[in-house]
Amino acid sequence: LDWMNGQHIRRFGPDEFFDKVIKWLEKDAKSMKTFDPEFDETRVDLFLSKKEILKQALPLIQERITKFSDIFEYLDFFFNSPTPENVDISKSKHTKEEFDALVPNVYNAINNLSEPWSHEEWETVMRKIADESNWKHGDAFMCLRLMIVGSPCSPPLFESLTIKKKDEVLSRIKNWQ
């Protein structure tokens, strides 16, 4: 059933997908509390109050979700900043000390980038930091993902970062220093 739902979701054009998600949020999303007593209904209101971000972010996850309720898992980081206490840095494949040593380098490199963000700039900077730190590129990207998203799973990282504002990205990285 999930597979079939996912196929149906992928058939929508971006505008239609956005409209259907908004309609679901307005009419049906709060009923999730019936099936999941721990579901926080205020998330629905938060997502509805940030439609401009949803409009940009939904295309990034349309191929990844199987039901509309998956948007909370995939997009929550756009609205709620992760904290070091709530993130499992073992997903970075490095020790806390190694992770912590990389954070200032990431902060400084990102701080020196100009807006608007571009995928190429982010990737080049992160690859350079990885090389200088003797990290695998994927591990450095995971470090950035954990600082910004708080999870190893998210929409495409660089595309997500283009939606965020530089001061918000830097603030999240600074939380790790």
ChimeraX attribute file (.defattr): number of C-alpha atoms within 10 A of each C-alpha:
attribute: neighborCount
match mode: 1-to-1
recipient: residues
	/A:1	8
	/A:2	10
	/A:3	11
	/A:4	11
	/A:5	13
	/A:6	17
	/A:7	15
	/A:8	12
	/A:9	20
	/A:10	18
	/A:11	12
	/A:12	14
	/A:13	12
	/A:14	16
	/A:15	12
	/A:16	12
	/A:17	19
	/A:18	20
	/A:19	14
	/A:20	15
	/A:21	22
	/A:22	20
	/A:23	13
	/A:24	15
	/A:25	19
	/A:26	13
	/A:27	10
	/A:28	13
	/A:29	18
	/A:30	17
	/A:31	12
	/A:32	14
	/A:33	12
	/A:34	9
	/A:35	8
	/A:36	9
	/A:37	9
	/A:38	9
	/A:39	14
	/A:40	12
	/A:41	14
	/A:42	10
	/A:43	17
	/A:44	18
	/A:45	14
	/A:46	13
	/A:47	20
	/A:48	17
	/A:49	11
	/A:50	12
	/A:51	13
	/A:52	10
	/A:53	16
	/A:54	20
	/A:55	17
	/A:56	15
	/A:57	21
	/A:58	19
	/A:59	17
	/A:60	19
	/A:61	17
	/A:62	24
	/A:63	14
	/A:64	16
	/A:65	19
	/A:66	20
	/A:67	17
	/A:68	18
	/A:69	15
	/A:70	13
	/A:71	19
	/A:72	12
	/A:73	12
	/A:74	20
	/A:75	21
	/A:76	17
	/A:77	16
	/A:78	20
	/A:79	12
	/A:80	13
	/A:81	17
	/A:82	21
	/A:83	16
	/A:84	16
	/A:85	8
	/A:86	9
	/A:87	15
	/A:88	13
	/A:89	21
	/A:90	11
	/A:91	14
	/A:92	20
	/A:93	16
	/A:94	15
	/A:95	12
	/A:96	13
	/A:97	8
	/A:98	13
	/A:99	19
	/A:100	15
	/A:101	13
	/A:102	20
	/A:103	20
	/A:104	15
	/A:105	17
	/A:106	21
	/A:107	19
	/A:108	12
	/A:109	15
	/A:110	19
	/A:111	14
	/A:112	10
	/A:113	14
	/A:114	10
	/A:115	10
	/A:116	10
	/A:117	18
	/A:118	14
	/A:119	13
	/A:120	9
	/A:121	14
	/A:122	20
	/A:123	15
	/A:124	11
	/A:125	17
	/A:126	22
	/A:127	19
	/A:128	16
	/A:129	20
	/A:130	20
	/A:131	13
	/A:132	11
	/A:133	15
	/A:134	10
	/A:135	18
	/A:136	14
	/A:137	17
	/A:138	14
	/A:139	18
	/A:140	26
	/A:141	22
	/A:142	22
	/A:143	27
	/A:144	24
	/A:145	21
	/A:146	24
	/A:147	25
	/A:148	26
	/A:149	28
	/A:150	24
	/A:151	20
	/A:152	17
	/A:153	13
	/A:154	19
	/A:155	20
	/A:156	12
	/A:157	19
	/A:158	18
	/A:159	16
	/A:160	20
	/A:161	21
	/A:162	17
	/A:163	15
	/A:164	16
	/A:165	12
	/A:166	18
	/A:167	10
	/A:168	14
	/A:169	20
	/A:170	17
	/A:171	14
	/A:172	22
	/A:173	23
	/A:174	14
	/A:175	14
	/A:176	16
	/A:177	12
